[in-house]
Structure formats: structure tokens, C-alpha cells
């Protein structure tokens, strides 16, 4: 007997939420048509996300919206929830629908226990969808990986930055963050 996997699309995934099959307490996301359970968020992870918000909020002001641990829509079969995304400002604050790749200036994943999954699955998904830039904050390695030049295979460019380095989003080149600040060191 051949095992056939049933892939869900974004509409079906969202219907499961509206029907109460999935609730806000379920930490799941849709990746490639499969419902994937997300790893629990530990205190170091949460602290890093909070630091990123504190560092970015005052400097992006009206130029970008901070989208924190909320869904983004990538095609018909993926609705991941990155830790943080910078979005193009929109009057409705995306109340009419989740942002798609064309709305996303930067996506950031913070990894403590999910590094291999984020690097091997989510980051390439972002690149294949055309999201201009992604950062992977690797808490265990004490570094930030910057991914740019999206394409069919993911991202063509990967840069590894250490605590003493600085990083600026492509969309906001005047915004400069020290990697050590992001990591809390």
C-alpha cells in the first residue's frame, strides 16, 4: 500500500481555525501543505524577539510595520509564522489579509532549538517565494546569518555575522544594528 499524504492549502488551513479544529493556542503553521507543530518558545528566544522589537520599533517608525510572530502567506500551501517581519506600511495594517512576499521587506527567524529546521526548510522557502531578505538569529552559535538574493533554489547569498559586526536591512540601509545587541551580548 502506498501512503498518500493529504496536502492542505491556505484556505483549508484557515477554515480549520474558523471551525475550531485548530485554536489560537495551537502552535502550528502550514509549510508546503503540511501542518507543522512549532517548537515551544523558551525565555532566551522570547527575550531576543523582544530585543529585536525594542531595537527596530523606534527606527522604522512610519517606514515599516513590525509584524511579530504573525502569519505570512507564501503561495497556496504555506502560511509560516516568522518571529518578526518588517512589512510595507498599509492603511488597513493587513486586516484584509495576511501579507505576502511582495509586502515583506525583511523576515527574521530566531532559533534556539529549531536552527536546522529554520535554516533547511523555512529560510529556503522564503527565498523561493521572492522575499528579498531573511535573517536567522542563531542563539546557540551566537551569530546572525543574513540571506539575500532570492531565487528558485532559496537564497544565493549567505553571510555570517558575529557579535562585533553590524547589519542593516536592504530596505532600510540607514538602520544599523550591532549583532551583539540582537544577541543580548
Secondary structure, DSSP 4 states (H G I P E B T S, - for coil): ------PPPHHHHHHHHHTTSS-TTS-EEEETTEEEEPPPPPHHHHHHHHHHHHHHHHHHGGG-EEEES---BBTTTBB---SEEEE---TTTTTTS--BGGGEEEEEEEESS-HHHIIIIIHHHHHHTT-SEEEEEETTTTEEEEEEEEETTEEEEEEEE-TT-EE--GGGTT--EEHHHHHT-
